[in-house]
Amino acid sequence: MATPTTQQISDKIGELTEQFHHYVFDHPEIMDAIPDKAVLVFLDPNDPEFNRANVEIAQHMPQPPGPLVYIEMRRQVRVVEQVEWTPQIRSLPLAA
């Protein structure tokens, strides 16, 4: 696989950050496991090249404000059943 560009890394960090924020909104208790001033390093289990590049960026920060916390963002797909109602015109009600 090719090494991701700076723009691709930035875009993916933005996407994973947004998804993490959605998760935190629904599960605020996860923040109890993250130390104050932590630097969140997002990982994608399906993209080892991105992970390598993002870890390298994080480890070369001159003075991180807190510990590095690695957060693996796993994509989960939920199948939602959608109910559709179809009216039918009847001349006589069935439950009459």
C-alpha positions as CSV (number, residue, x, y, z in Angstrom):
1,M,0.0,0.0,0.0
2,A,1.1,3.5,-0.7
3,T,1.9,5.9,2.2
4,P,-1.0,8.3,2.7
5,T,-0.5,11.9,1.8
6,T,-0.7,14.6,4.5
7,Q,-4.1,15.7,3.2
8,Q,-5.4,12.1,3.4
9,I,-4.1,11.7,6.9
10,S,-5.7,15.0,7.9
11,D,-9.0,14.1,6.3
12,K,-9.1,10.7,8.0
13,I,-8.2,12.2,11.4
14,G,-11.1,14.7,10.9
15,E,-13.5,11.9,10.0
16,L,-12.5,9.7,13.0
17,T,-12.6,12.7,15.3
18,E,-16.1,13.5,14.2
19,Q,-17.2,9.9,14.7
20,F,-15.6,9.8,18.1
21,H,-17.5,12.9,19.1
22,H,-20.8,11.2,18.1
23,Y,-19.9,8.2,20.2
24,V,-18.9,10.4,23.2
25,F,-22.3,12.2,22.9
26,D,-24.1,8.9,23.3
27,H,-21.6,7.3,25.7
28,P,-20.1,10.1,27.9
29,E,-18.7,7.5,30.4
30,I,-15.9,6.7,27.9
31,M,-14.3,10.0,28.9
32,D,-13.6,8.6,32.4
33,A,-11.0,6.4,30.9
34,I,-9.1,9.3,29.2
35,P,-6.6,11.3,31.3
36,D,-6.8,15.1,31.4
37,K,-4.9,16.8,28.6
38,A,-4.5,13.5,26.7
39,V,-3.5,13.6,23.0
40,L,-6.0,11.3,21.2
41,V,-4.3,9.2,18.4
42,F,-7.0,7.7,16.3
43,L,-6.4,4.3,14.7
44,D,-8.3,2.5,12.0
45,P,-8.0,-1.3,12.2
46,N,-8.6,-1.5,8.4
47,D,-5.8,0.9,7.4
48,P,-2.4,0.0,8.7
49,E,-0.6,2.7,6.6
50,F,-2.7,5.4,8.1
51,N,-2.1,4.0,11.6
52,R,1.7,3.9,11.1
53,A,1.7,7.5,9.8
54,N,-0.6,8.8,12.5
55,V,1.4,7.1,15.3
56,E,4.6,8.5,13.9
57,I,3.2,12.0,13.8
58,A,2.0,11.7,17.4
59,Q,5.3,10.3,18.7
60,H,7.2,13.2,17.1
61,M,5.2,15.9,18.7
62,P,7.7,18.3,20.3
63,Q,5.9,18.7,23.6
64,P,2.6,16.9,23.9
65,P,0.3,18.5,26.6
66,G,-0.4,15.1,28.1
67,P,-0.1,11.3,27.5
68,L,-0.8,9.8,24.1
69,V,-4.0,7.7,24.2
70,Y,-4.6,5.4,21.2
71,I,-8.2,5.0,20.2
72,E,-9.1,2.4,17.7
73,M,-12.2,3.3,15.8
74,R,-14.0,0.3,14.6
75,R,-16.7,0.8,12.0
76,Q,-20.0,-1.0,12.7
77,V,-22.9,-1.2,10.3
78,R,-26.4,-1.4,11.8
79,V,-29.1,-2.8,9.6
80,V,-32.4,-1.0,10.3
81,E,-35.7,-2.4,9.2
82,Q,-37.8,0.3,7.6
83,V,-41.6,-0.2,7.8
84,E,-43.7,1.1,4.9
85,W,-47.4,1.3,5.1
86,T,-49.5,0.8,2.0
87,P,-53.2,1.9,2.0
88,Q,-55.8,-0.1,0.3
89,I,-59.3,1.2,-0.5
90,R,-62.0,-1.2,0.7
91,S,-65.8,-1.0,0.0
92,L,-66.7,-2.6,3.4
93,P,-64.6,-2.5,6.6
94,L,-63.3,-6.0,7.6
95,A,-64.1,-5.5,11.3
96,A,-67.7,-4.4,10.8
